[in-house]
Amino acid sequence: MQSQPSEEATLDRVGVLALETIDGCDHAGITILDRRERITTVAATDDVVPTADERQHELGEGPLLQVLAEQDAVSCADLARDDRWPRWGSWVTDNLGVNSMLCFQLFTTERSYGALNMYSDSRAGFDVHDRTIGLALAAHAAVAVAASHESEHLNIAVVNRTIVGQAEGILMERYDLTAEQAFAMLVRVSQAENRRVNVLAQELIATRRTPGIQPQ
């Protein structure tokens, strides 16, 4: 999994490995919780997974919602008879032919990112060994997602630093300031106007208008 070229490829590989290594697994996928708390199925071995996930959103019940809200893992040996999700469980059995499932939260010490969902067409399709492998796959998937988010945050930080640097250059040339003095000026304006430094920097670069506070 570590050799995959992107987060998407890694998550796709997790689903494939679930099918290859877990005998009872007939369908597998990854659901991600974004910054706005929206849930999206980003990887699936077939259409059963996103269909089952979407039905949980529609009904407001199901193992995915439960594992994201309160538990590290959820399992069910007979979905049609499980009273935790009476509407969803009977629906997926009747309409998708799914009878049992395993769901693992994707989490690190920092936060939860989503869930690994595995479905079996058989009742009691997963045993203790399957749960152990599923937990390991979920851990790898969580690390992959966390690494991707870390890289995204780093790229954003680099872009913002570049923008601020360009704005500093404009102020340095216009007012004969040092880099430290130009940055201090942006910080004073940011505090006075309650606006982020990178937003002020973008405005200065775009308009060439000097921020509201003159250098001291």
C-alpha positions in Angstrom: 0.0 0.0 0.0 2.9 2.4 0.7 4.0 2.1 -2.9 0.8 3.6 -4.3 1.2 6.9 -6.1 -1.7 8.8 -4.4 -4.2 8.7 -1.6 -6.9 7.5 -4.0 -4.8 4.7 -5.3 -4.0 3.6 -1.7 -7.6 3.6 -0.7 -8.6 1.6 -3.8 -5.9 -0.9 -2.9 -7.2 -1.2 0.6 -10.6 -2.3 -0.8 -8.9 -4.8 -3.1 -6.8 -6.2 -0.3 -10.0 -6.7 1.8 -11.5 -8.9 -1.0 -8.2 -10.8 -1.4 -7.4 -11.4 2.2 -10.7 -11.7 3.9 -12.7 -14.8 2.8 -16.1 -13.5 3.8 -15.7 -10.0 2.3 -17.7 -9.6 -1.0 -17.8 -5.8 -1.1 -15.5 -3.2 0.4 -15.0 0.5 0.4 -13.7 3.6 2.2 -15.9 6.5 3.4 -14.3 9.8 4.2 -15.5 12.5 6.6 -14.4 15.9 5.2 -13.7 19.2 7.1 -17.4 20.1 6.8 -18.5 16.8 8.3 -19.8 15.6 5.0 -19.5 11.8 4.3 -18.4 10.6 0.9 -17.6 7.1 -0.4 -14.2 7.7 -2.1 -13.3 4.1 -2.9 -15.4 1.0 -3.5 -14.9 -2.4 -5.1 -18.4 -2.3 -6.7 -21.7 -0.4 -6.6 -23.0 -2.2 -3.5 -20.8 -0.1 -1.1 -21.9 3.4 -2.2 -25.5 2.3 -2.4 -25.5 0.9 1.1 -23.7 4.0 2.4 -26.1 6.4 0.8 -29.1 4.5 2.2 -27.7 5.1 5.7 -27.6 8.8 5.1 -31.2 8.7 3.8 -32.5 6.7 6.8 -30.3 8.3 9.4 -29.2 4.9 10.8 -26.6 2.3 10.1 -23.1 1.0 11.1 -21.2 3.7 9.3 -23.0 6.5 11.1 -22.6 4.6 14.4 -18.8 4.0 14.0 -18.2 7.6 13.0 -20.1 8.9 16.0 -19.2 6.6 18.9 -17.3 3.4 18.2 -14.0 2.2 16.8 -15.6 -0.8 15.1 -19.0 -2.2 14.5 -20.0 -5.7 13.3 -23.2 -7.6 12.5 -23.7 -11.2 11.7 -27.3 -10.9 10.5 -28.3 -7.5 9.2 -32.0 -8.4 8.6 -32.5 -9.2 12.2 -30.3 -6.6 13.9 -32.5 -4.2 15.9 -29.8 -1.5 16.0 -30.7 -0.5 12.4 -34.0 -2.1 11.6 -34.9 -0.2 8.5 -31.4 -0.1 6.9 -30.5 -3.7 7.8 -33.6 -5.2 6.2 -33.3 -2.9 3.2 -29.7 -3.9 2.3 -30.5 -7.6 2.7 -33.7 -7.3 0.5 -32.3 -5.0 -2.1 -28.5 -5.7 -2.2 -28.3 -9.3 -0.9 -25.9 -8.2 1.9 -26.3 -10.2 5.1 -23.4 -9.3 7.4 -20.8 -6.6 7.7 -17.7 -5.2 9.4 -17.1 -1.4 9.8 -13.9 0.1 11.2 -13.3 3.8 12.0 -10.2 5.3 10.3 -8.5 7.2 13.0 -5.1 8.3 14.3 -4.2 9.9 17.6 -5.1 13.3 16.0 -8.6 12.7 14.6 -11.1 10.4 12.8 -11.0 10.5 9.0 -13.8 8.1 8.0 -14.4 4.3 7.9 -13.5 1.1 6.2 -16.7 -0.8 5.3 -16.8 -4.5 4.4 -20.0 -6.4 3.5 -20.6 -10.1 3.1 -23.4 -11.8 1.1 -23.4 -14.6 3.8 -24.8 -14.5 7.3 -22.0 -14.5 9.9 -19.6 -13.9 7.0 -16.7 -12.6 9.2 -14.8 -14.4 12.0 -12.3 -13.2 14.5 -9.4 -13.6 12.1 -11.2 -11.4 9.6 -11.7 -8.7 12.2 -8.0 -8.7 12.9 -7.0 -8.3 9.3 -9.7 -5.7 8.8 -8.4 -3.7 11.7 -4.9 -3.8 10.2 -6.2 -2.6 6.8 -8.1 0.2 8.5 -5.0 1.3 10.4 -3.0 1.5 7.1 -5.9 3.4 5.4 -6.0 5.9 8.2 -2.2 6.6 7.9 -2.6 7.1 4.2 -5.4 9.6 4.6 -3.6 11.4 7.4 -0.4 11.6 5.3 -2.3 13.0 2.4 -3.9 15.7 4.6 -0.5 16.6 6.1 0.8 17.0 2.5 -2.1 19.2 1.6 -1.7 21.4 4.6 2.1 21.7 3.9 1.3 22.8 0.3 -1.2 25.4 1.5 1.4 26.7 4.0 4.0 27.0 1.2 1.6 28.9 -1.0 0.6 31.3 1.8 4.3 31.9 2.7 5.0 32.8 -1.0 2.1 35.2 -1.1 3.2 36.9 2.1 6.8 37.1 0.8 5.6 38.8 -2.4 3.6 41.4 -0.4 6.7 42.0 1.8 8.7 42.7 -1.3 6.2 45.3 -2.4 6.3 47.1 0.9 10.1 46.9 1.2 10.5 48.6 -2.2 7.7 51.2 -1.6 8.8 52.2 1.9 12.4 51.2 2.0 11.7 48.6 4.8 13.5 45.5 5.9 11.7 42.2 5.5 11.1 42.1 9.3 9.6 45.7 9.2 7.4 44.8 6.2 6.0 41.7 7.9 5.4 43.6 11.1 3.4 46.1 9.1 1.2 43.3 7.7 0.7 41.9 11.2 -0.4 45.3 12.6 -2.9 45.7 9.8 -4.1 42.1 10.3 -4.7 42.7 14.0 -6.3 46.1 13.5 -8.7 44.9 10.8 -9.2 41.4 12.2 -8.1 39.8 8.8 -5.6 37.1 8.1 -2.1 38.2 7.0 -2.3 36.0 3.8 -5.6 37.6 2.8 -4.1 41.1 3.2 -1.1 40.0 1.3 -3.2 38.7 -1.6 -5.1 42.0 -1.7 -1.9 44.0 -1.8 -0.5 41.9 -4.6 -3.7 42.2 -6.6 -4.5 45.9 -6.1 -1.1 47.3 -5.3 -2.9 49.4 -2.7 -1.0 49.8 0.6 -2.8 48.4 3.7 -4.5 50.9 6.0 -1.7 51.3 8.6 1.4 53.2 7.5 4.8 52.0 8.6 6.2 53.3 11.9 
